[in-house]
């Protein structure tokens, strides 16, 4: 139990020594919250970008599935492009 009190006192002393930094951090958080409250576009832009990226990703997945299920690829020795054997 004495070790816990010692750690608590040391932690309290560290907090007293860093009071200016803690106050600065709190004021930065206050100004940042005011900025986000006044500019809702800052919050909505990542959400919109996520959904647009999700649409592109879904389109990419569908086209990839179509390409991979088109048929078997047959390579010939002196031909630049392979032939596709349709199922």
TORNUPA-804588 format. One record per residue (C-alpha): z, x, y. Coordinates in steps of 0.02 Angstrom, whole numbers, plus 50000, padded with zeros to 5 digits. Last residue first. Example, Ala and Ser with C-alpha at 12.3 -4.5 7.8 and 13.67 -1.06 7.14 Angstrom:
<sezas>
503575068449947 503905061549775 
</sezas>
This chain:
<sezas>
464744916048920 463544925649030 463154943748988 463184953049153 462014967849171 462594984149245 461854992049401 461025009149413 460125008349247 459725023649142 461035021549004 461375003049000 463074995149040 463484977448987 464824967949084 465564952549002 465584936049096 465964927749263 467844926849230 468274942549328 467244937449480 467924919649484 469724925749468 469444938049610 468684924249718 470204913249690 471434927449723 470554932649884 470564914649948 472424913449910 472734929950001 471754924250153 472764908050161 474404917650140 473894929450280 473654914450394 475364907850340 476214924450375 475354926450543 475984909350596 477764913850545 477654930850630 477054922650793 478364908750797 479844919750843 479034928950988 478194912751042 479934905451071 480124915751229 481674909851323 482854909351173 482144925851110 482514933951279 484254926551290 484634932651114 484044950151161 485134950251317 486674945551215 486274958151078 486104971951207 487774966651284 488634967451115 487894984551078 488504991251245 490244984251215 490284992651043 489705009051118 491035008351253 492385003951126 491975018651012 493655027651030 494625011451007 493595007050852 493935024250778 495785022050811 495755005050723 494875012650572 496195026450563 497575013250573 496755002750436 496505017850323 498325022550342 498865004650309 497845004150150 498545020850091 500325014650116 500005000050000 
</sezas>
